């Protein structure tokens, strides 16, 4: 049973309500938020209105449900970028050195994949995507992975809203095809970009999951197909998973 919200501090009450909203599998209604918090509906309504006004929460289309707002998303991304930067960087550097290709750490913001960190290979032929860069969800290994592993209700809302624009001849632009691809990824817990975003570039990604099972990021290897064909890239999945576990441990420490 969820612990009731601390009634003694308005700030702690608001923070606890934020935690409940972002931890829910889908945006919450006022009644659901009030029931979970153990507070009267008028109190929760005022708290939600204040958090929405600050940009920390946002109403879904139709106005009945609330989810994370843009300001809260930016705060979460800043925390991931700043927290445990030294250990995280060392893990990525060791992974890149062992594979010999570029590796990256990404998460989702809105309808994009955002690069949190990246260690480039020493090869002259590489793609310049710095931390903060964004790529589409439907044609990137990390994006498809995180779509596949998120709660079904959130995945449906995101996929339904995606334009599925074509970037290469390999890009998946048909929604049934994308649904089948995401189902395969859910089973395997590994995703690939087979020249779907940039022609000639392949990528393999695995999830970074916290101790409670939440997938908060992905770690991936990326290389030109001429240097690392997709079957060769797939041989690095065990190393990627080891790195993902080490990265998750740094993030679990941050959230403890």
C-alpha positions as CSV (number, residue, x, y, z in Angstrom):
1,X,0.0,0.0,0.0
2,X,1.4,3.5,-0.9
3,X,2.6,5.6,2.0
4,X,0.2,8.6,2.5
5,X,1.5,12.0,1.7
6,X,3.0,14.0,4.5
7,X,0.4,16.5,5.6
8,X,2.7,18.7,7.6
9,X,4.6,20.5,4.8
10,X,3.1,22.0,1.6
11,X,6.4,21.5,-0.2
12,X,6.8,17.9,0.7
13,X,3.1,17.3,-0.2
14,X,3.7,18.7,-3.6
15,X,6.9,16.8,-4.2
16,X,5.2,13.5,-3.1
17,X,2.3,14.2,-5.5
18,X,4.8,14.8,-8.3
19,X,6.4,11.5,-7.5
20,X,3.1,9.7,-7.7
21,X,2.1,11.3,-11.0
22,X,5.4,10.4,-12.7
23,X,5.5,6.9,-11.3
24,X,2.0,6.0,-12.6
25,X,1.8,3.9,-15.7
26,X,-0.5,6.5,-17.3
27,X,-1.5,10.1,-16.6
28,X,-3.8,10.3,-13.6
29,X,-7.3,11.8,-13.1
30,X,-7.9,14.1,-10.2
31,X,-9.9,11.4,-8.4
32,X,-7.0,8.9,-8.9
33,X,-4.4,11.3,-7.6
34,X,-6.6,12.2,-4.6
35,X,-7.3,8.6,-3.8
36,X,-3.6,7.6,-4.0
37,X,-2.5,10.6,-2.0
38,X,-5.1,10.2,0.7
39,X,-6.0,13.9,0.6
40,X,-9.3,15.7,-0.1
41,X,-10.0,16.3,-3.8
42,X,-10.1,20.2,-3.4
43,X,-6.6,20.1,-1.8
44,X,-5.3,17.9,-4.6
45,X,-7.0,20.1,-7.2
46,X,-5.2,23.2,-5.8
47,X,-1.9,21.3,-5.7
48,X,-2.2,20.1,-9.3
49,X,-3.2,23.5,-10.5
50,X,-0.1,25.1,-8.8
51,X,2.2,22.4,-10.3
52,X,0.6,22.8,-13.7
53,X,1.1,26.6,-13.5
54,X,4.8,26.0,-12.8
55,X,5.2,23.8,-15.8
56,X,5.9,20.8,-13.6
57,X,2.7,19.0,-14.6
58,X,0.7,19.1,-17.8
59,X,-2.9,18.2,-18.7
60,X,-3.5,15.6,-21.4
61,X,-5.7,16.5,-24.3
62,X,-9.3,16.6,-23.0
63,X,-8.1,18.1,-19.7
64,X,-9.1,15.2,-17.4
65,X,-5.7,13.7,-16.8
66,X,-2.3,15.1,-15.8
67,X,1.3,13.9,-16.5
68,X,4.8,15.2,-16.4
69,X,5.2,18.7,-17.7
70,X,8.1,20.2,-19.7
71,X,9.8,21.8,-16.7
72,X,9.8,18.5,-14.8
73,X,11.1,16.7,-17.8
74,X,14.0,19.2,-18.2
75,X,14.7,18.8,-14.5
76,X,14.9,15.0,-14.8
77,X,17.2,15.2,-17.8
78,X,19.5,17.7,-16.0
79,X,19.7,15.3,-13.1
80,X,20.6,12.4,-15.3
81,X,23.2,14.5,-17.2
82,X,24.8,15.9,-14.0
83,X,24.5,13.1,-11.5
84,X,27.3,10.5,-11.3
85,X,28.9,12.0,-14.4
86,X,32.4,10.7,-13.5
87,X,31.5,7.1,-12.9
88,X,29.1,7.1,-15.8
89,X,31.7,8.5,-18.2
90,X,34.3,6.0,-17.0
91,X,31.8,3.1,-17.8
92,X,31.1,4.4,-21.3
93,X,34.9,5.0,-22.0
94,X,35.7,1.4,-20.9
95,X,32.9,0.1,-23.1
96,X,34.0,2.2,-26.1
97,X,37.6,1.0,-25.7
98,X,36.6,-2.7,-25.5
99,X,34.3,-2.5,-28.6
100,X,36.4,0.0,-30.5
101,X,33.4,1.9,-31.7
102,X,31.2,4.9,-30.5
103,X,28.9,4.2,-27.6
104,X,26.2,6.5,-26.2
105,X,23.7,6.8,-23.3
106,X,20.2,8.1,-24.2
107,X,16.8,8.7,-22.8
108,X,13.4,9.9,-24.0
109,X,12.2,13.5,-23.8
110,X,8.8,14.1,-25.4
111,X,8.8,12.4,-28.7
112,X,12.5,12.3,-29.2
113,X,15.6,10.4,-28.1
114,X,18.0,12.7,-26.3
115,X,21.7,12.0,-25.9
116,X,22.8,12.2,-22.3
117,X,26.5,11.2,-22.9
118,X,28.6,9.8,-25.7
119,X,32.1,8.5,-26.2
120,X,33.4,8.6,-29.8
121,X,35.5,6.0,-31.5
122,X,39.0,6.9,-32.6
123,X,38.1,6.2,-36.2
124,X,38.0,9.3,-38.6
125,X,34.7,8.2,-40.1
126,X,32.0,8.9,-37.4
127,X,28.7,10.8,-36.8
128,X,28.8,13.9,-34.7
129,X,25.9,13.7,-32.2
130,X,26.8,15.6,-29.0
131,X,25.0,15.3,-25.6
132,X,21.7,17.1,-26.0
133,X,21.3,16.0,-29.6
134,X,17.9,14.6,-30.5
135,X,16.9,11.8,-32.9
136,X,13.5,10.3,-33.8
137,X,12.0,7.5,-31.7
138,X,10.7,5.3,-34.5
139,X,14.0,4.9,-36.5
140,X,16.6,4.8,-33.8
141,X,17.6,1.7,-31.8
142,X,17.4,3.5,-28.5
143,X,14.0,5.1,-29.4
144,X,12.4,1.8,-30.4
145,X,13.8,0.1,-27.4
146,X,12.4,2.6,-24.9
147,X,9.1,2.7,-26.8
148,X,8.9,-1.1,-26.6
149,X,9.6,-1.3,-22.9
150,X,7.4,1.5,-21.6
151,X,3.9,0.9,-20.2
152,X,1.4,0.0,-23.0
153,X,-0.9,3.1,-22.5
154,X,2.0,5.5,-22.8
155,X,3.5,3.7,-25.8
156,X,0.1,3.8,-27.6
157,X,-0.2,7.6,-27.0
158,X,3.3,8.2,-28.3
159,X,3.1,5.9,-31.3
160,X,-0.3,7.3,-32.3
161,X,1.2,10.8,-32.3
162,X,4.4,10.0,-34.1
163,X,4.6,11.2,-37.8
164,X,6.7,8.1,-38.7
165,X,8.7,10.2,-41.3
166,X,11.0,8.4,-43.6
167,X,14.7,9.0,-43.3
168,X,16.1,6.2,-45.4
169,X,14.8,3.3,-47.5
170,X,15.0,1.2,-44.3
171,X,12.9,3.4,-42.1
172,X,9.7,1.8,-40.6
173,X,6.8,4.1,-41.6
174,X,3.9,1.6,-41.3
175,X,2.3,1.5,-37.9
176,X,1.5,-2.3,-38.0
177,X,5.1,-3.0,-39.0
178,X,6.3,-0.8,-36.1
179,X,4.0,-2.6,-33.7
180,X,5.5,-5.9,-34.7
181,X,9.0,-4.6,-34.4
182,X,8.3,-3.3,-30.9
183,X,6.8,-6.7,-29.8
184,X,10.0,-8.4,-30.9
185,X,12.1,-5.9,-29.0
186,X,10.0,-6.4,-25.8
187,X,10.7,-10.1,-26.0
188,X,14.5,-9.8,-26.7
189,X,15.1,-6.6,-24.7
190,X,17.5,-5.5,-27.4
191,X,16.9,-3.2,-30.4
192,X,18.7,-2.4,-33.6
193,X,18.8,0.5,-36.1
194,X,19.5,-1.2,-39.4
195,X,20.4,1.9,-41.4
196,X,16.9,3.3,-40.5
197,X,17.9,6.8,-39.5
198,X,21.1,7.4,-41.5
199,X,22.0,5.2,-44.5
200,X,25.2,3.3,-43.8
201,X,25.0,3.5,-40.0
202,X,23.9,0.7,-37.7
203,X,23.2,0.7,-34.0
204,X,22.4,-1.8,-31.2
205,X,20.8,-0.7,-27.9
206,X,20.0,-2.4,-24.6
207,X,18.0,-1.0,-21.6
208,X,19.3,0.7,-18.5
209,X,16.9,-0.4,-15.8
210,X,16.8,0.6,-12.1
211,X,16.4,-2.0,-9.3
212,X,12.6,-1.5,-9.4
213,X,12.5,-2.4,-13.0
214,X,11.9,1.1,-14.5
215,X,13.8,1.6,-17.8
216,X,15.3,5.1,-17.5
217,X,17.8,5.1,-20.4
218,X,19.5,3.0,-23.0
219,X,23.1,2.3,-23.8
220,X,24.1,1.6,-27.4
221,X,27.0,1.0,-29.8
222,X,26.9,2.8,-33.2
223,X,29.2,2.3,-36.2
224,X,29.3,2.6,-40.0
225,X,28.0,-0.7,-41.6
226,X,31.2,-0.9,-43.7
227,X,33.2,-1.2,-40.5
228,X,30.7,-3.1,-38.4
229,X,27.9,-5.0,-40.1
230,X,24.8,-5.5,-38.0
231,X,25.6,-9.2,-37.1
232,X,29.0,-8.1,-35.8
233,X,27.4,-5.3,-33.8
234,X,25.0,-7.9,-32.2
235,X,28.0,-9.8,-30.8
236,X,28.6,-6.9,-28.4
237,X,25.2,-7.3,-26.7
238,X,26.7,-9.0,-23.6
239,X,29.2,-6.1,-23.2
240,X,26.4,-3.6,-23.6
241,X,24.3,-5.4,-21.0
242,X,27.2,-5.4,-18.5
243,X,27.7,-1.7,-19.0
244,X,23.9,-1.1,-18.7
245,X,24.0,-2.9,-15.3
246,X,26.9,-0.7,-14.1
247,X,25.2,2.5,-15.3
248,X,22.0,1.5,-13.6
249,X,23.9,1.0,-10.3
250,X,25.1,4.6,-10.5
251,X,21.6,5.8,-11.1
252,X,20.1,3.7,-8.3
253,X,22.7,5.3,-6.0
254,X,21.4,8.8,-7.1
255,X,17.8,7.9,-6.4
256,X,18.4,6.1,-3.1
